[in-house]
Amino acid sequence: MDNELILRQFDEIENKVETLIAECKALEETNFELRNQIKALEEELQTKVEAESRYAEQRNLIRTKIDSLLVKLEQSSEQEAG
C-alpha cells in the first residue's frame, strides 16, 4: 500500500511539473510576442518622431521665408512712401 501511495504522489508531482513546463513555454511565447510588439511600436514611434522633426524644420523654413518676404515688402513700402 505504501508503494502505491508513493507512486501516486510521484504521478501527481510529474503532472504538476509537466503543467508548469507547459505554462513556462506559453509564457515564453507570450514574452517573445510582446517583445516583438514593443520593438515594432518603438520603430513606429521613431518614424513619427523623425516625421515630426522634418515637419518642424519645414515649418521653420517657411516661416523664415515669409518673414524675409514681409521685410522686403515693408522696405519696399517705406521706399515708396519716403
trRosetta pair geometry for C-beta under 8 A, 3 or more apart (Angstrom, degrees):
i j d omega theta_ij theta_ji phi_ij phi_ji
1 4 5.7 -55 -151 35 34 112
1 5 6.5 35 152 -19 66 106
2 5 5.7 -54 -150 36 33 113
2 6 6.3 33 153 -19 66 106
3 6 5.6 -54 -147 37 31 112
3 7 6.3 33 154 -20 65 106
4 7 5.7 -53 -147 36 30 112
4 8 6.5 32 153 -19 63 105
5 8 5.8 -53 -149 35 30 111
5 9 6.4 31 152 -19 64 106
6 9 5.7 -55 -150 36 32 112
6 10 6.4 33 151 -18 65 104
7 10 5.6 -52 -148 36 32 112
7 11 6.4 37 150 -22 64 103
8 11 5.5 -51 -149 34 33 115
8 12 6.4 35 151 -19 65 103
9 12 5.6 -51 -149 35 33 113
9 13 6.3 34 151 -18 65 105
10 13 5.5 -52 -146 38 33 112
10 14 6.1 37 153 -22 66 106
11 14 5.6 -53 -146 36 30 114
11 15 6.4 31 154 -19 64 105
12 15 5.7 -53 -148 35 30 111
12 16 6.4 30 153 -17 64 106
13 16 5.7 -56 -149 38 31 111
13 17 6.3 32 153 -20 65 106
14 17 5.7 -54 -146 36 30 111
14 18 6.4 31 154 -18 64 106
15 18 5.7 -54 -147 37 31 111
15 19 6.4 33 152 -20 64 106
16 19 5.6 -53 -149 36 32 113
16 20 6.3 33 152 -19 65 105
17 20 5.6 -53 -148 37 32 112
17 21 6.3 35 152 -21 65 104
18 21 5.6 -50 -146 34 32 113
18 22 6.4 33 153 -18 64 104
19 22 5.8 -55 -149 37 31 111
19 23 6.3 31 152 -18 65 107
20 23 5.6 -54 -146 38 32 112
20 24 6.3 36 153 -22 65 105
21 24 5.7 -52 -148 34 30 113
21 25 6.5 31 153 -18 63 104
22 25 5.8 -54 -150 36 32 111
22 26 6.4 32 152 -18 64 106
23 26 5.6 -54 -148 37 32 112
23 27 6.3 32 153 -18 65 107
24 27 5.7 -56 -146 39 30 111
24 28 6.3 34 153 -22 65 104
25 28 5.6 -51 -147 34 32 113
25 29 6.5 33 153 -18 63 103
26 29 5.8 -54 -152 35 32 111
26 30 6.4 32 151 -17 65 106
27 30 5.5 -52 -145 38 34 112
27 31 6.1 39 153 -23 66 106
28 31 5.5 -52 -146 36 30 115
28 32 6.4 34 153 -21 63 104
29 32 5.6 -51 -149 34 31 113
29 33 6.4 31 153 -17 64 106
30 33 5.7 -55 -149 38 32 111
30 34 6.2 30 153 -18 66 108
31 34 5.7 -56 -145 38 29 110
31 35 6.3 32 155 -21 64 105
32 35 5.8 -53 -148 34 29 111
32 36 6.5 28 153 -17 62 105
33 36 5.8 -56 -152 36 31 111
33 37 6.3 32 150 -20 65 106
34 37 5.4 -52 -146 36 34 114
34 38 6.3 38 153 -21 66 102
35 38 5.6 -50 -148 34 32 113
35 39 6.4 35 151 -20 63 104
36 39 5.6 -52 -149 35 33 113
36 40 6.4 33 153 -18 65 105
37 40 5.7 -53 -148 37 32 111
37 41 6.3 30 154 -17 65 107
38 41 5.8 -57 -147 39 30 110
38 42 6.2 31 154 -21 65 106
39 42 5.8 -54 -147 35 29 112
39 43 6.5 29 154 -17 63 105
40 43 5.8 -55 -150 36 31 111
40 44 6.3 31 152 -19 65 107
41 44 5.5 -52 -145 38 33 113
41 45 6.2 36 153 -21 65 105
42 45 5.6 -51 -146 36 31 113
42 46 6.3 34 153 -21 64 104
43 46 5.7 -52 -147 35 31 112
43 47 6.5 35 152 -21 63 103
44 47 5.7 -52 -151 33 32 113
44 48 6.5 28 152 -16 64 106
45 48 5.7 -57 -150 39 32 109
45 49 6.2 34 152 -22 67 105
46 49 5.6 -51 -145 35 32 113
46 50 6.4 32 155 -18 64 105
47 50 5.9 -56 -150 37 29 110
47 51 6.3 29 152 -18 64 107
48 51 5.5 -52 -144 37 34 112
48 52 6.2 36 155 -20 66 105
49 52 5.7 -53 -148 36 30 112
49 53 6.4 33 151 -22 63 105
50 53 5.6 -53 -149 34 32 114
50 54 6.5 33 153 -18 65 103
51 54 5.7 -52 -149 36 33 111
51 55 6.3 36 151 -21 65 106
52 55 5.5 -52 -147 36 33 115
52 56 6.4 34 153 -21 65 104
53 56 5.7 -52 -148 34 31 111
53 57 6.5 32 152 -19 63 104
54 57 5.7 -54 -150 36 33 112
54 58 6.3 32 152 -18 66 106
55 58 5.7 -55 -149 37 30 111
55 59 6.2 33 153 -21 65 107
56 59 5.6 -52 -145 37 31 114
56 60 6.3 31 155 -18 64 106
57 60 5.8 -55 -148 37 30 110
57 61 6.3 31 153 -20 64 106
58 61 5.6 -54 -148 36 31 113
58 62 6.3 31 154 -18 65 106
59 62 5.8 -55 -148 37 29 110
59 63 6.3 30 153 -19 64 107
60 63 5.6 -53 -144 37 31 112
60 64 6.3 35 154 -22 64 104
61 64 5.7 -53 -150 34 30 112
61 65 6.5 27 153 -16 63 106
62 65 5.8 -56 -149 38 32 109
62 66 6.2 31 153 -18 66 106
63 66 5.7 -54 -145 38 31 111
63 67 6.2 33 154 -20 65 106
64 67 5.7 -54 -147 36 29 111
64 68 6.3 31 153 -20 63 106
65 68 5.5 -52 -147 35 32 113
65 69 6.4 32 153 -18 65 105
66 69 5.7 -55 -149 38 32 111
66 70 6.3 34 152 -21 65 105
67 70 5.6 -53 -148 35 31 113
67 71 6.5 34 153 -21 64 103
68 71 5.8 -52 -151 33 32 112
68 72 6.5 30 151 -16 64 105
69 72 5.6 -53 -148 38 34 111
69 73 6.2 36 152 -20 66 107
70 73 5.5 -53 -145 38 31 113
70 74 6.2 33 154 -20 65 106
71 74 5.7 -54 -147 37 30 112
71 75 6.3 30 154 -18 65 106
72 75 5.7 -54 -146 37 31 111
72 76 6.2 33 153 -21 64 107
73 76 5.6 -54 -148 35 30 113
73 77 6.4 30 153 -19 64 105
74 77 5.7 -53 -148 36 31 111
74 78 6.4 31 152 -20 64 105
75 78 5.7 -54 -147 35 32 112
75 79 6.4 32 154 -21 65 105
76 79 5.8 -53 -149 33 31 110
76 80 6.5 29 154 -17 64 106
77 80 5.8 -56 -148 37 32 110
77 81 6.2 25 156 -14 66 110
78 81 5.8 -58 -143 42 30 107
78 82 5.7 21 160 -18 66 118
79 82 5.9 -60 -135 41 25 106
